[in-house]
Amino acid sequence: MAKFFLNFASKMKKIVVFITLLCLFASCGQSYEERQRISRQERFRLLREDSLALKIALVPALDCLPLFVAADRGMFDSLKVDVRLKVKHSPLDCVEAFRHGKVEGMVSDLFHTERLVKRGMQLRYAGATDGYCQIIANRLSRVKGLSQLDGKLIAMSRYGVTDWLTKHALDSVKLGDLKAFRVQIHDPIISTDMLKNNELDAVTVGEPYATELRQLKNTVLLDSRNLGVNPGVIAFRTKALIDSRINGQYQKFRTVYNAACDSINRFGINYYAPILMKYCKVNEKTVAALPKMKFQHLADPRESDIKRANK
């Protein structure tokens, strides 16, 4: 009899364990399904927020400082505008993201944007920026003037303002492609480092990298400002701004951008040195040596600059 009860107790113990395991697995299954449901809801929420955000492609550059300041100092948040900066390695990366609809806007130049317009893209200019670029010769190449670029390697980024300025400079001294060699290096940080490492004879580059190279006693051959050119712009896809919610964000964006310009003009570029160093990967000494400049409120690009780009 005792043996019967022992066997019965053993079987009951196994049954209890089995039922417990079943309950545990059922609980885990429900928990997993619940997690999946919540995960799907979260993904939909994030996708919806992303679709209504103003995503802006840009490269590390001095003329993007108002955007960097507005993002890092929470100025966009203060007006409840969802702006997401997409920092790219090159101007062409920005153009590709813009062209394929991955971003609503980009910081670029009229040579790139007007090329897109000619290819059928509709866009709206939020305003002009204060960007400029310089052709800088390696001090070791002993080039003191544009005519001495014969047989030299000059880095620039294709289709944009650095391409235009380089070609304009070479044409002015009758140096065609067979006499001076334009090398396509689209990342300004890489081209700057290559000149510092004596892998290039010259480079066409914007700020703050032009200042970094001037500090090393390299020679400025040409400055785009001396040609009366102001090609920098912020552009948005017209199709994106049709949505009233996105257009509302765009209007707030303009307000915040102008406020960031006012703040930089009031306190100076050096006040925001940590932000510029963070995005542009330059040192404090380079930031301190940057030329003084006033950041302008958003206004339409000049018709003369648009015509020049279209030529």
GIVEN-V129638 format. One line per field, one symbol per residue. ss: DSSP state (H for helix, E for strand, C for the rest). psi: psi as a letter, one per 40 degrees, with the letter a starting at -180 (. if undefined). A space follows every 10 residues. Layout:
# GIVEN-V129638
ss=???
psi=???
This chain:
# GIVEN-V129638
ss=CHHHHHHHHH HHHHHHHHHH HHHHHHHHHH HHHHHHHHHH HHHHHHHHHH HHCEEEEEEC CHHHHHHHHH HHCCHHHHCC CCEEEEEECC HHHHHHHHHC CCCCEEEEEH HHHHHHHHCC CCEEEEEECC CCEEEEECHH HCCCCHHHHC CCEEEECCCC HHHHHHHHHH HHCCCCCCCC EEEECCCHHH HHHHHHCCCC CEEEEECCHH HHHHHCCCEE EEEHHHHCCC CEEEEEECCH HHCHHHHHHH HHHHHHHHHH HHHHHHHCHH HHHHHHHHHH CCCHHHHHHC CCCCCCCCCC CCHHHHHHHH C
psi=dddddddddd dddddddddd dddddddddd dddddddddd dddddddddd deihhhhiih ideedddddd ddefddddef hghhhghidi ddddddddde eeidiihaid ddddddddee hhihhdiiaf iiiihhihde efheideeeh eihhiihiea dddddddddd ddefhadedi hhhhhdhddd ddddddefei diihiaiedd dddddefihh dihddeefhg ehihiihddd edhddddddd dddddddddd ddddddeidd dfddddddde fiidddddei ihihhiihii iidddddddd .
